[in-house]
Amino acid sequence: MSIKTVDTSPVIHSNPQLPYGVQTLSYDSNGFQPLGSTTTTFLDRTNGSGTKEKIKISSFRRMVVLPDHTQLPDKDNTFVQNFQELPQSTLLTDAIFPILEELHADGQFVVGQDSGIYWRLPTPHEPLYKGAKAPDWFYIPNVPPMLDGQVRGSYVMWQEHVLPLIAIEFVSGNGKTERNRTPYQGKFWVYEQAIGIPYYGIYEVKKASVEMYQLVNGKYELMVANERGHYEIPEMGVEVGIWQGRYKHLDLPWLRWWDKNGNLLLHPEEKNLLAQRQIEQEQLAKESAQRQTEQERRAKESAQRQLELLAAKLRELGISPENILTQ
């Protein structure tokens, strides 16, 4: 009897519940074996010449361990396109943060600014960061702001499975990058088809405009502005639109938030300025009231002195002021 050894390779198949490009290895009724383990099975059979032989089947099995946010790059070696992008991101975050804290009393939400969203694993010949897109601004509800006590390096879809609610891109060129629908490459396609972000905004400071899209039946549809020229995001209880004004020494058409009643959501500097003005107005009102009181006191004292002078004159003339007052 001869013994033959047959090595079998694991079968790779796509798993539709994992992000684009993520694959796992098949497993049999024994389930996944420990990483790098070999399962050996002996089978008896008779070959064509009638000789009995025992076949040793060695199957190497392993699970695919997907990287988490601590193992994936948090930068792609590119730089911010212009000096307006950072203050624009800060403006959006600072103004909306109190609203998000009201929506999430437990503090379970994330705001990203030019941070990576990993939606697929790159091919073996690609750098890891190719598996991510980095919206200039995005918001993800109902996820912890930190993982295992660590600040997030990125947001990894296969690790958490919660979709961003809204993503916004700031156009610095001609807008082709932000509107690129090339499968597996273009931002528009990835946000629409791969990730499925419900709201996508394309903000162009040079055109003083923002295009807002809403995901409807798996496709982005251009949203229609309301009577105020804003786009409503009911899940957040806010509207988004263009505001012309000065921020960080720049007079520009900024992307801003309003509440559902059309009131501008102020950033901390505006709130501080408003509070200071209120304090100043209250101080002015207090000083005005004090001046009025002082004027009334002086007028009363002046009138009293005039009465005393008049009474003195009457007495010089032999007339009793008291008799005049009682008549």
Contacts in CASP RR format, 6 or more apart in sequence:
PFRMAT RR
TARGET T0000
AUTHOR 0000-0000-0000
METHOD contacts of the structure
MODEL  1
MSIKTVDTSPVIHSNPQLPYGVQTLSYDSNGFQPLGSTTTTFLDRTNGSG
TKEKIKISSFRRMVVLPDHTQLPDKDNTFVQNFQELPQSTLLTDAIFPIL
EELHADGQFVVGQDSGIYWRLPTPHEPLYKGAKAPDWFYIPNVPPMLDGQ
VRGSYVMWQEHVLPLIAIEFVSGNGKTERNRTPYQGKFWVYEQAIGIPYY
GIYEVKKASVEMYQLVNGKYELMVANERGHYEIPEMGVEVGIWQGRYKHL
DLPWLRWWDKNGNLLLHPEEKNLLAQRQIEQEQLAKESAQRQTEQERRAK
ESAQRQLELLAAKLRELGISPENILTQ
1 51 0 8 1.000
1 52 0 8 1.000
1 53 0 8 1.000
1 54 0 8 1.000
2 51 0 8 1.000
2 53 0 8 1.000
3 53 0 8 1.000
3 54 0 8 1.000
3 55 0 8 1.000
3 56 0 8 1.000
4 53 0 8 1.000
4 55 0 8 1.000
4 56 0 8 1.000
5 55 0 8 1.000
5 56 0 8 1.000
5 58 0 8 1.000
6 55 0 8 1.000
6 56 0 8 1.000
6 57 0 8 1.000
6 58 0 8 1.000
7 58 0 8 1.000
7 59 0 8 1.000
7 60 0 8 1.000
8 57 0 8 1.000
8 58 0 8 1.000
8 59 0 8 1.000
8 60 0 8 1.000
9 60 0 8 1.000
10 25 0 8 1.000
10 26 0 8 1.000
10 59 0 8 1.000
10 60 0 8 1.000
10 61 0 8 1.000
10 62 0 8 1.000
11 25 0 8 1.000
11 26 0 8 1.000
12 23 0 8 1.000
12 24 0 8 1.000
12 25 0 8 1.000
12 26 0 8 1.000
13 23 0 8 1.000
13 24 0 8 1.000
13 26 0 8 1.000
14 21 0 8 1.000
14 23 0 8 1.000
15 22 0 8 1.000
15 23 0 8 1.000
15 24 0 8 1.000
18 24 0 8 1.000
18 66 0 8 1.000
18 158 0 8 1.000
19 118 0 8 1.000
19 119 0 8 1.000
19 120 0 8 1.000
19 121 0 8 1.000
19 157 0 8 1.000
19 158 0 8 1.000
19 194 0 8 1.000
20 119 0 8 1.000
20 120 0 8 1.000
20 184 0 8 1.000
20 194 0 8 1.000
21 120 0 8 1.000
21 121 0 8 1.000
22 64 0 8 1.000
22 66 0 8 1.000
22 120 0 8 1.000
22 121 0 8 1.000
22 158 0 8 1.000
23 64 0 8 1.000
23 121 0 8 1.000
24 63 0 8 1.000
24 64 0 8 1.000
25 61 0 8 1.000
25 62 0 8 1.000
25 63 0 8 1.000
25 64 0 8 1.000
27 33 0 8 1.000
27 61 0 8 1.000
30 39 0 8 1.000
32 61 0 8 1.000
32 63 0 8 1.000
33 39 0 8 1.000
33 61 0 8 1.000
33 62 0 8 1.000
35 62 0 8 1.000
35 63 0 8 1.000
35 65 0 8 1.000
36 60 0 8 1.000
36 61 0 8 1.000
36 62 0 8 1.000
37 60 0 8 1.000
37 61 0 8 1.000
37 62 0 8 1.000
38 58 0 8 1.000
38 59 0 8 1.000
38 60 0 8 1.000
38 61 0 8 1.000
39 58 0 8 1.000
39 59 0 8 1.000
39 61 0 8 1.000
40 56 0 8 1.000
40 57 0 8 1.000
40 58 0 8 1.000
40 59 0 8 1.000
41 56 0 8 1.000
41 57 0 8 1.000
41 59 0 8 1.000
42 54 0 8 1.000
42 55 0 8 1.000
42 56 0 8 1.000
42 57 0 8 1.000
43 54 0 8 1.000
43 55 0 8 1.000
43 57 0 8 1.000
44 52 0 8 1.000
44 53 0 8 1.000
44 54 0 8 1.000
44 55 0 8 1.000
45 52 0 8 1.000
45 53 0 8 1.000
45 55 0 8 1.000
46 52 0 8 1.000
46 53 0 8 1.000
47 53 0 8 1.000
66 121 0 8 1.000
66 156 0 8 1.000
66 158 0 8 1.000
66 159 0 8 1.000
67 128 0 8 1.000
67 156 0 8 1.000
68 147 0 8 1.000
68 156 0 8 1.000
68 159 0 8 1.000
69 118 0 8 1.000
69 147 0 8 1.000
69 150 0 8 1.000
69 152 0 8 1.000
69 153 0 8 1.000
69 154 0 8 1.000
69 155 0 8 1.000
69 156 0 8 1.000
69 159 0 8 1.000
70 150 0 8 1.000
70 153 0 8 1.000
72 118 0 8 1.000
72 128 0 8 1.000
72 129 0 8 1.000
72 132 0 8 1.000
72 153 0 8 1.000
72 154 0 8 1.000
72 156 0 8 1.000
73 127 0 8 1.000
73 128 0 8 1.000
73 129 0 8 1.000
73 132 0 8 1.000
73 154 0 8 1.000
74 115 0 8 1.000
74 116 0 8 1.000
74 153 0 8 1.000
74 154 0 8 1.000
75 129 0 8 1.000
76 127 0 8 1.000
76 129 0 8 1.000
76 132 0 8 1.000
76 134 0 8 1.000
80 86 0 8 1.000
80 114 0 8 1.000
81 170 0 8 1.000
81 172 0 8 1.000
81 173 0 8 1.000
82 172 0 8 1.000
84 170 0 8 1.000
84 205 0 8 1.000
84 250 0 8 1.000
84 252 0 8 1.000
85 114 0 8 1.000
85 136 0 8 1.000
85 170 0 8 1.000
85 172 0 8 1.000
87 247 0 8 1.000
87 248 0 8 1.000
87 250 0 8 1.000
88 136 0 8 1.000
88 137 0 8 1.000
88 170 0 8 1.000
88 203 0 8 1.000
88 205 0 8 1.000
88 254 0 8 1.000
88 255 0 8 1.000
89 113 0 8 1.000
89 114 0 8 1.000
89 136 0 8 1.000
89 137 0 8 1.000
89 170 0 8 1.000
90 113 0 8 1.000
91 247 0 8 1.000
91 254 0 8 1.000
91 255 0 8 1.000
91 256 0 8 1.000
91 267 0 8 1.000
92 137 0 8 1.000
92 168 0 8 1.000
92 255 0 8 1.000
92 256 0 8 1.000
92 257 0 8 1.000
93 111 0 8 1.000
93 112 0 8 1.000
93 113 0 8 1.000
93 137 0 8 1.000
94 267 0 8 1.000
94 268 0 8 1.000
95 256 0 8 1.000
95 257 0 8 1.000
95 265 0 8 1.000
95 266 0 8 1.000
95 267 0 8 1.000
96 111 0 8 1.000
96 139 0 8 1.000
96 236 0 8 1.000
96 238 0 8 1.000
96 257 0 8 1.000
96 265 0 8 1.000
97 111 0 8 1.000
98 265 0 8 1.000
99 236 0 8 1.000
99 237 0 8 1.000
99 238 0 8 1.000
99 257 0 8 1.000
99 259 0 8 1.000
99 265 0 8 1.000
100 109 0 8 1.000
100 111 0 8 1.000
100 139 0 8 1.000
100 236 0 8 1.000
101 107 0 8 1.000
103 109 0 8 1.000
103 141 0 8 1.000
103 236 0 8 1.000
104 141 0 8 1.000
104 142 0 8 1.000
107 145 0 8 1.000
108 141 0 8 1.000
108 142 0 8 1.000
108 143 0 8 1.000
108 144 0 8 1.000
108 145 0 8 1.000
109 139 0 8 1.000
109 140 0 8 1.000
109 141 0 8 1.000
109 142 0 8 1.000
109 143 0 8 1.000
109 145 0 8 1.000
110 139 0 8 1.000
110 140 0 8 1.000
110 143 0 8 1.000
110 144 0 8 1.000
110 145 0 8 1.000
110 152 0 8 1.000
110 155 0 8 1.000
111 137 0 8 1.000
111 138 0 8 1.000
111 139 0 8 1.000
111 140 0 8 1.000
112 135 0 8 1.000
112 137 0 8 1.000
112 138 0 8 1.000
112 139 0 8 1.000
112 140 0 8 1.000
112 155 0 8 1.000
113 136 0 8 1.000
113 137 0 8 1.000
114 134 0 8 1.000
114 135 0 8 1.000
114 136 0 8 1.000
114 137 0 8 1.000
115 134 0 8 1.000
115 135 0 8 1.000
115 138 0 8 1.000
115 152 0 8 1.000
115 153 0 8 1.000
115 154 0 8 1.000
115 155 0 8 1.000
116 132 0 8 1.000
116 133 0 8 1.000
116 134 0 8 1.000
116 135 0 8 1.000
116 153 0 8 1.000
116 154 0 8 1.000
116 155 0 8 1.000
117 132 0 8 1.000
117 133 0 8 1.000
117 134 0 8 1.000
117 135 0 8 1.000
117 138 0 8 1.000
117 154 0 8 1.000
117 155 0 8 1.000
117 157 0 8 1.000
117 164 0 8 1.000
117 167 0 8 1.000
117 195 0 8 1.000
118 131 0 8 1.000
118 132 0 8 1.000
118 154 0 8 1.000
118 155 0 8 1.000
118 156 0 8 1.000
118 157 0 8 1.000
118 158 0 8 1.000
119 131 0 8 1.000
119 132 0 8 1.000
119 133 0 8 1.000
119 157 0 8 1.000
119 190 0 8 1.000
119 194 0 8 1.000
119 195 0 8 1.000
120 131 0 8 1.000
120 184 0 8 1.000
120 194 0 8 1.000
121 131 0 8 1.000
122 128 0 8 1.000
122 129 0 8 1.000
122 130 0 8 1.000
122 131 0 8 1.000
123 130 0 8 1.000
132 154 0 8 1.000
133 187 0 8 1.000
133 190 0 8 1.000
133 191 0 8 1.000
133 195 0 8 1.000
135 164 0 8 1.000
135 167 0 8 1.000
135 168 0 8 1.000
135 169 0 8 1.000
135 187 0 8 1.000
135 191 0 8 1.000
136 168 0 8 1.000
136 169 0 8 1.000
136 170 0 8 1.000
137 167 0 8 1.000
137 168 0 8 1.000
137 170 0 8 1.000
138 164 0 8 1.000
138 166 0 8 1.000
138 167 0 8 1.000
138 168 0 8 1.000
138 197 0 8 1.000
139 164 0 8 1.000
139 165 0 8 1.000
139 166 0 8 1.000
139 236 0 8 1.000
140 155 0 8 1.000
140 162 0 8 1.000
140 163 0 8 1.000
140 164 0 8 1.000
140 165 0 8 1.000
141 162 0 8 1.000
141 165 0 8 1.000
141 235 0 8 1.000
142 162 0 8 1.000
143 160 0 8 1.000
143 162 0 8 1.000
145 152 0 8 1.000
146 152 0 8 1.000
155 164 0 8 1.000
157 195 0 8 1.000
163 195 0 8 1.000
163 196 0 8 1.000
163 197 0 8 1.000
163 198 0 8 1.000
164 195 0 8 1.000
164 197 0 8 1.000
165 197 0 8 1.000
165 198 0 8 1.000
165 199 0 8 1.000
165 233 0 8 1.000
165 235 0 8 1.000
165 236 0 8 1.000
166 197 0 8 1.000
166 198 0 8 1.000
166 199 0 8 1.000
166 200 0 8 1.000
166 201 0 8 1.000
166 233 0 8 1.000
166 236 0 8 1.000
167 191 0 8 1.000
167 197 0 8 1.000
167 199 0 8 1.000
167 200 0 8 1.000
167 201 0 8 1.000
168 200 0 8 1.000
168 201 0 8 1.000
168 202 0 8 1.000
168 203 0 8 1.000
168 255 0 8 1.000
169 177 0 8 1.000
169 178 0 8 1.000
169 187 0 8 1.000
169 200 0 8 1.000
169 201 0 8 1.000
169 202 0 8 1.000
169 203 0 8 1.000
170 203 0 8 1.000
170 205 0 8 1.000
171 177 0 8 1.000
171 178 0 8 1.000
171 202 0 8 1.000
171 203 0 8 1.000
171 204 0 8 1.000
171 205 0 8 1.000
171 206 0 8 1.000
175 202 0 8 1.000
175 204 0 8 1.000
177 186 0 8 1.000
177 187 0 8 1.000
178 187 0 8 1.000
178 188 0 8 1.000
178 202 0 8 1.000
179 187 0 8 1.000
179 188 0 8 1.000
179 202 0 8 1.000
180 186 0 8 1.000
180 187 0 8 1.000
180 188 0 8 1.000
180 189 0 8 1.000
181 188 0 8 1.000
181 189 0 8 1.000
181 192 0 8 1.000
182 189 0 8 1.000
183 189 0 8 1.000
183 193 0 8 1.000
184 190 0 8 1.000
184 194 0 8 1.000
188 200 0 8 1.000
188 220 0 8 1.000
191 197 0 8 1.000
191 200 0 8 1.000
191 220 0 8 1.000
192 200 0 8 1.000
192 213 0 8 1.000
192 215 0 8 1.000
192 218 0 8 1.000
192 219 0 8 1.000
192 220 0 8 1.000
193 218 0 8 1.000
196 215 0 8 1.000
196 218 0 8 1.000
197 215 0 8 1.000
198 214 0 8 1.000
198 215 0 8 1.000
198 235 0 8 1.000
199 212 0 8 1.000
199 213 0 8 1.000
199 214 0 8 1.000
199 215 0 8 1.000
199 233 0 8 1.000
200 212 0 8 1.000
200 213 0 8 1.000
200 215 0 8 1.000
200 220 0 8 1.000
201 210 0 8 1.000
201 211 0 8 1.000
201 212 0 8 1.000
201 213 0 8 1.000
202 210 0 8 1.000
202 211 0 8 1.000
202 213 0 8 1.000
203 209 0 8 1.000
203 210 0 8 1.000
203 255 0 8 1.000
204 210 0 8 1.000
205 252 0 8 1.000
205 253 0 8 1.000
205 254 0 8 1.000
208 242 0 8 1.000
208 244 0 8 1.000
208 253 0 8 1.000
209 242 0 8 1.000
210 231 0 8 1.000
210 240 0 8 1.000
210 241 0 8 1.000
210 242 0 8 1.000
210 255 0 8 1.000
211 222 0 8 1.000
212 222 0 8 1.000
212 223 0 8 1.000
212 231 0 8 1.000
212 240 0 8 1.000
213 220 0 8 1.000
213 221 0 8 1.000
213 222 0 8 1.000
213 223 0 8 1.000
214 220 0 8 1.000
214 221 0 8 1.000
214 223 0 8 1.000
215 221 0 8 1.000
223 231 0 8 1.000
225 231 0 8 1.000
225 241 0 8 1.000
226 232 0 8 1.000
226 239 0 8 1.000
228 239 0 8 1.000
228 258 0 8 1.000
228 262 0 8 1.000
229 241 0 8 1.000
230 239 0 8 1.000
230 240 0 8 1.000
230 241 0 8 1.000
230 258 0 8 1.000
230 262 0 8 1.000
231 239 0 8 1.000
231 240 0 8 1.000
231 241 0 8 1.000
232 238 0 8 1.000
232 239 0 8 1.000
232 260 0 8 1.000
233 239 0 8 1.000
233 240 0 8 1.000
234 260 0 8 1.000
237 259 0 8 1.000
237 260 0 8 1.000
238 257 0 8 1.000
238 258 0 8 1.000
238 259 0 8 1.000
238 260 0 8 1.000
238 265 0 8 1.000
239 257 0 8 1.000
239 258 0 8 1.000
239 259 0 8 1.000
239 260 0 8 1.000
239 262 0 8 1.000
240 255 0 8 1.000
240 256 0 8 1.000
240 257 0 8 1.000
240 258 0 8 1.000
241 255 0 8 1.000
241 256 0 8 1.000
241 257 0 8 1.000
241 258 0 8 1.000
242 253 0 8 1.000
242 254 0 8 1.000
242 255 0 8 1.000
242 256 0 8 1.000
243 253 0 8 1.000
243 254 0 8 1.000
243 255 0 8 1.000
243 256 0 8 1.000
243 264 0 8 1.000
244 251 0 8 1.000
244 252 0 8 1.000
244 253 0 8 1.000
244 254 0 8 1.000
245 251 0 8 1.000
245 252 0 8 1.000
245 253 0 8 1.000
245 254 0 8 1.000
247 254 0 8 1.000
247 267 0 8 1.000
256 264 0 8 1.000
256 265 0 8 1.000
257 264 0 8 1.000
257 265 0 8 1.000
258 264 0 8 1.000
258 265 0 8 1.000
259 265 0 8 1.000
266 274 0 8 1.000
310 321 0 8 1.000
311 321 0 8 1.000
314 320 0 8 1.000
314 321 0 8 1.000
314 324 0 8 1.000
315 321 0 8 1.000
END
